Amino acid sequence: MEILDVVVVGAGWAGLAAAKTRHQLHPEESLAVFDSAATLGGTWAKHRLYTGLKTNNMLGTYQYPDFPMDTETYGVKPGQHIPGQIVHRCLEAYARHFDIYDKIRFGHK
């Protein structure tokens, strides 16, 4: 039986932020993120996306403070609503950037 120091349930916005913060503060601890879906994102997981899906939020109002969703990288301009595919892409980039992507266990309950 595997023993973990910390388990985060869910790889959506909050779960990714919790995992990233814990990993930064205590890199020596074993950490896993459990998510029942096949991809990260929670509401913005790949299987939940559909053509035309966008946030109610505009660029700059729906992002992590330490990982901005900039126009150059994501192609969304100020004043535009953010497409669901872009939200998913940003969340995946966040997880990879902060070295928590490999700690996510997809399809796990």
Secondary structure, 3 states (H helix, E strand, C coil): CCCCCEEEECCCHHHHHHHHHHHHHCCCCCEEEEECCCCCCHHHCHHHCCCCCEEEEECCCCCECCECCCHHHHCCCCCCEEEHHHHHHHHHHHHHHCCCHHHEEECCC
